[in-house]
Amino acid sequence: MATTSRSEFGDFLRSRREKISPAELGLKSGRRRRTPGLRREEVAELAGIGVDWYVRLEQGRTVSPSDATLDALASALRLGKAEAAHLRALARNGDHRGFAPESVPPVIERLIKSVNLPAYVTGRRWDILAWNAAAADVLGFDRLDASNRNILAFMFIETDSRRLFGRSWTDEARRMVALFRATHDLHAGDPAFIELVERVRAHSPEFKKWWNAHDIRGSTSGQKVLTHPERGAQRYEYATFQANDDPALKLSIYTPV
């Protein structure tokens, strides 16, 4: 694995190990534990691998785990589907293309502008690249400072996001952190991703806390309650679609329930 991927791989293993209670697995407490969660040797035993091998993985040293080892680690750490996929993606070195802002093909811009439902396009770093009038009305993207036209920055730097999500802001913001973490770790070390995370971290103690938890979620469709300044709260169903023109581009559409 490349250096940055090895580091994120090890950090992810450590974060999952520290979240598991020995009691959950029927392990005896034994001698006093100085750190939360399982010990390294316990994970190694559960996964059926050598302790030194596991320590090397957590320390980000040059090793290449096999698919069988990754499956064993996922089982030992009780990873969910999204977490196991993230572990495998990190082991495959992530995405080492240098980041450059994407451009939205004119046909996609015309498509979203022709839709009466809130719709917008984001890029690999979650930059908000294009949106229609309905998205501007409901989500307020027209009011964003150019430097904050990014979903993560919008959630944690722009104050309008708290008004928009109301009582559900905390749950939605935590979900966003876990979703973005899955993307970020595949681009670890890229200056553009580092700049964004550090800028958001400096503005939000909540983000800093949740970011350090290293939670991972997979992207899904669902429902959100959004509060319009004039029309009040309204429930929307939302779904996201990947563009064939450029897989980094994602189209999000909201439908009132």
Rosetta blueprint (number, residue, H / E / L):
1 M L
2 A L
3 T H
4 T H
5 S H
6 R H
7 S H
8 E H
9 F H
10 G H
11 D H
12 F H
13 L H
14 R H
15 S H
16 R H
17 R H
18 E H
19 K H
20 I L
21 S L
22 P H
23 A H
24 E H
25 L H
26 G L
27 L L
28 K L
29 S L
30 G L
31 R L
32 R L
33 R L
34 R L
35 T L
36 P L
37 G L
38 L L
39 R L
40 R H
41 E H
42 E H
43 V H
44 A H
45 E H
46 L H
47 A H
48 G L
49 I L
50 G L
51 V H
52 D H
53 W H
54 Y H
55 V H
56 R H
57 L H
58 E H
59 Q L
60 G L
61 R L
62 T L
63 V L
64 S L
65 P L
66 S L
67 D H
68 A H
69 T H
70 L H
71 D H
72 A H
73 L H
74 A H
75 S H
76 A H
77 L L
78 R L
79 L L
80 G L
81 K H
82 A H
83 E H
84 A H
85 A H
86 H H
87 L H
88 R H
89 A H
90 L H
91 A H
92 R L
93 N L
94 G L
95 D L
96 H L
97 R L
98 G L
99 F L
100 A L
101 P L
102 E L
103 S L
104 V L
105 P L
106 P H
107 V H
108 I H
109 E H
110 R H
111 L H
112 I H
113 K H
114 S H
115 V L
116 N L
117 L L
118 P L
119 A E
120 Y E
121 V E
122 T E
123 G L
124 R L
125 R L
126 W L
127 D E
128 I E
129 L E
130 A E
131 W E
132 N L
133 A H
134 A H
135 A H
136 A H
137 D H
138 V H
139 L H
140 G L
141 F H
142 D H
143 R H
144 L L
145 D L
146 A H
147 S H
148 N H
149 R L
150 N E
151 I H
152 L H
153 A H
154 F H
155 M H
156 F H
157 I L
158 E L
159 T L
160 D H
161 S H
162 R H
163 R H
164 L H
165 F H
166 G H
167 R H
168 S H
169 W H
170 T H
171 D H
172 E H
173 A H
174 R H
175 R H
176 M H
177 V H
178 A H
179 L H
180 F H
181 R H
182 A H
183 T H
184 H H
185 D H
186 L H
187 H H
188 A L
189 G L
190 D L
191 P H
192 A H
193 F H
194 I H
195 E H
196 L H
197 V H
198 E H
199 R H
200 V H
201 R H
202 A H
203 H H
204 S L
205 P H
206 E H
207 F H
208 K H
209 K H
210 W H
211 W H
212 N H
213 A H
214 H L
215 D L
216 I L
217 R L
218 G L
219 S L
220 T L
221 S L
222 G E
223 Q E
224 K E
225 V E
226 L E
227 T E
228 H E
229 P L
230 E L
231 R L
232 G E
233 A E
234 Q E
235 R E
236 Y E
237 E E
238 Y E
239 A E
240 T E
241 F E
242 Q E
243 A L
244 N L
245 D L
246 D L
247 P L
248 A L
249 L L
250 K E
251 L E
252 S E
253 I E
254 Y E
255 T E
256 P E
257 V L
